[in-house]
Amino acid sequence: MSLSNPHSSIPPNISSTPTVLLNTGAQLPLLGLGTFQLRGPEDTLQAVDAALSAGYRCFDTASVYRNEADLGRALRHLLPKYNLSREDIFIISKLGPKDQGIKAREGALRSLELLDLEYIDLYLIHWPGTQGLGVGDLRNPKNRALSWAALEKLYTQGRLRAIGVSNYTSGHMKELLEGCSVKPAVLQVEFHPCLAQEELRRLCGENGVCFQAYSSLGTGALLQDPLVLQLAQACGRSPAQVLLRWAVQQGIPVLPKSSHQSRVSENAQVFDFELSTEDMERLGEMDCGQKYCWDPSQVV
Ligand SMILES: NC(=O)c1ccc[n+]([C@@H]2O[C@H](COP(=O)([O-])OP(=O)(O)OC[C@H]3O[C@@H](n4cnc5c(N)ncnc54)[C@H](OP(=O)(O)O)[C@@H]3O)[C@@H](O)[C@H]2O)c1
C-alpha cells in the first residue's frame, strides 16, 4: 500500500483528495461519505450534494442500507452540477448477509442494478456469517467461500473493479487469504482510538490488503470523550476532525456519516492540519477493545 499526498493542504477534489493505492492499482480516497441510516431520495440527495460540494469523491453504501437506488439516482442527478463523471467517483457497496453463499452473484448483480451502474469500484462481503444461520453453524465458512468465488468471477468480468470483505476477524482473513484466487483489496472494520485493531492491521499490512475504518467517531459516542474534547480545543478543531485526522494521519481511509450539511463539510476538513506525535500517542492509548457496532468474533 502506498499513500499519496496524505498531508495535502489543497481543498479536496478528485485530483487533490489524498488516496490509498489498492492492490488492484486503483486509488481509494482517504475520505468517503458513510450512508448507513441515510434513507429516502430527498435526504440522500441533500447529503450527496453536500458531500460533492465539500470534495468527497467516495460513497459507502450496502445492500442492507436499502439506499443503493437513492444513492445511484442522487449521483446521476448531481455529477453534472460538479462537472464530474462516473470515473471521478469511487462507489463501495456490500453483499447482504442474506445473500451469502449460493445467492451471492444474484445479490451483487442486484446492487449493480439498484445503483444502475456498469461497475462498482469496490464490493465487500459485509459480514462473515449468513443471515438465518447461528454463529456456530459450519455452513458459515462454506457460504463465505461460495460468496468469494462469485465475487472473484464478477471481478474477472469487470463488473466489480475491486473486491474485499468487512467485519472479518484475523481468523476469517487467514482462511480467505489461504483459499482465494483473487486477494481481497480491502478489509473494512470498526476502527477508532478505543478499538485499535492492531492484529488485523498487521495482517492487512503483511498481505497488501488496505485496512479501511468505519465508525471512526464511535457512531458519535467518542465526540464527548474528555481527551478528544481537550485535544480539539487545544488545536482549534472539532472533536470529529480530531478523530478523523487520527485515522487519516496513519494512512487509514475513513467513512464518516452525517445527514447535516455543515457536519459533512466539517468532516472533510481533515487534510489541512496535523496532530503532534504526542497527541497521536495519547489517542492511541485509549485502546480498550470497545466496539460500538456488531461483533463478528463468535462467527465460525
Ligand atoms: N461495514 C460495516 O459493517 C459498517 C458498519 C458501520 C458503519 N459502516 C459505514 O461507516 C459509516 C460511518 O459509520 P457510522 O455511521 O456507524 O458512525 P460514525 O461515522 O462514527 O458516526 C456517525 C454519527 O456521528 C454524527 N456525526 C457525524 N459527524 C459529526 C460531526 N461533525 N459532529 C457531530 N456529530 C457528527 C452523526 O449524526 P448526524 O447524521 O445527525 O450528523 C451520526 O450520528 C456508515 O455510515 C457506513 O457507511 C460500515
The ligand as a MOL file (V3000), in Angstrom:
LIG
                    3D

  0  0  0     0  0            999 V3000
M  V30 BEGIN CTAB
M  V30 COUNTS 48 52 0 0 0
M  V30 BEGIN ATOM
M  V30 1 N -19.1630 -2.4570 7.1470 0
M  V30 2 C -19.9210 -2.3120 8.2100 0
M  V30 3 O -20.3960 -3.2860 8.8240 0
M  V30 4 C -20.2150 -0.9300 8.6990 0
M  V30 5 C -20.7370 -0.7560 9.9960 0
M  V30 6 C -20.9810 0.5440 10.4300 0
M  V30 7 C -20.7110 1.6180 9.5970 0
M  V30 8 N -20.2390 1.4170 8.3360 0 CHG=1
M  V30 9 C -20.0080 2.5440 7.3960 0
M  V30 10 O -19.3000 3.5680 8.0500 0
M  V30 11 C -20.0870 4.7510 8.0760 0
M  V30 12 C -19.8140 5.5680 9.3390 0
M  V30 13 O -20.0860 4.8240 10.4920 0
M  V30 14 P -21.3120 5.1640 11.4400 0
M  V30 15 O -22.4040 5.8050 10.6430 0
M  V30 16 O -21.6100 3.9020 12.1820 0 CHG=-1
M  V30 17 O -20.7410 6.1440 12.5170 0
M  V30 18 P -19.8020 7.4380 12.5790 0
M  V30 19 O -19.4780 8.0000 11.2640 0
M  V30 20 O -18.7080 7.0690 13.5280 0
M  V30 21 O -20.7700 8.4540 13.3620 0
M  V30 22 C -21.9600 8.8970 12.7950 0
M  V30 23 C -22.7270 9.6720 13.8710 0
M  V30 24 O -21.9840 10.8240 14.2530 0
M  V30 25 C -22.7490 12.0140 13.9750 0
M  V30 26 N -21.8040 12.9670 13.3880 0
M  V30 27 C -21.1380 12.8710 12.2100 0
M  V30 28 N -20.3200 13.9070 12.0210 0
M  V30 29 C -20.4670 14.7210 13.1070 0
M  V30 30 C -19.9110 15.9480 13.4820 0
M  V30 31 N -19.0040 16.5590 12.7180 0
M  V30 32 N -20.2960 16.4990 14.6660 0
M  V30 33 C -21.2130 15.8990 15.4550 0
M  V30 34 N -21.7820 14.7110 15.1380 0
M  V30 35 C -21.4250 14.1260 13.9720 0
M  V30 36 C -23.8400 11.5970 13.0100 0
M  V30 37 O -25.0280 12.3080 13.2610 0
M  V30 38 P -25.8150 13.1390 12.1110 0
M  V30 39 O -26.0410 12.2210 10.9460 0
M  V30 40 O -27.0880 13.5140 12.8080 0
M  V30 41 O -24.9480 14.3110 11.7930 0
M  V30 42 C -24.0660 10.1340 13.3800 0
M  V30 43 O -24.9570 10.0320 14.4720 0
M  V30 44 C -21.5250 4.2460 7.9250 0
M  V30 45 O -22.4320 5.2600 7.5460 0
M  V30 46 C -21.3290 3.1510 6.9210 0
M  V30 47 O -21.2180 3.6930 5.6170 0
M  V30 48 C -19.9570 0.1610 7.8790 0
M  V30 END ATOM
M  V30 BEGIN BOND
M  V30 1 1 1 2
M  V30 2 2 2 3
M  V30 3 1 2 4
M  V30 4 1 4 5
M  V30 5 2 4 48
M  V30 6 2 5 6
M  V30 7 1 6 7
M  V30 8 2 7 8
M  V30 9 1 8 9
M  V30 10 1 8 48
M  V30 11 1 9 10
M  V30 12 1 9 46
M  V30 13 1 10 11
M  V30 14 1 11 12
M  V30 15 1 11 44
M  V30 16 1 12 13
M  V30 17 1 13 14
M  V30 18 2 14 15
M  V30 19 1 14 16
M  V30 20 1 14 17
M  V30 21 1 17 18
M  V30 22 2 18 19
M  V30 23 1 18 20
M  V30 24 1 18 21
M  V30 25 1 21 22
M  V30 26 1 22 23
M  V30 27 1 23 24
M  V30 28 1 23 42
M  V30 29 1 24 25
M  V30 30 1 25 26
M  V30 31 1 25 36
M  V30 32 1 26 27
M  V30 33 1 26 35
M  V30 34 2 27 28
M  V30 35 1 28 29
M  V30 36 1 29 30
M  V30 37 2 29 35
M  V30 38 1 30 31
M  V30 39 2 30 32
M  V30 40 1 32 33
M  V30 41 2 33 34
M  V30 42 1 34 35
M  V30 43 1 36 37
M  V30 44 1 36 42
M  V30 45 1 37 38
M  V30 46 2 38 39
M  V30 47 1 38 40
M  V30 48 1 38 41
M  V30 49 1 42 43
M  V30 50 1 44 45
M  V30 51 1 44 46
M  V30 52 1 46 47
M  V30 END BOND
M  V30 END CTAB
M  END
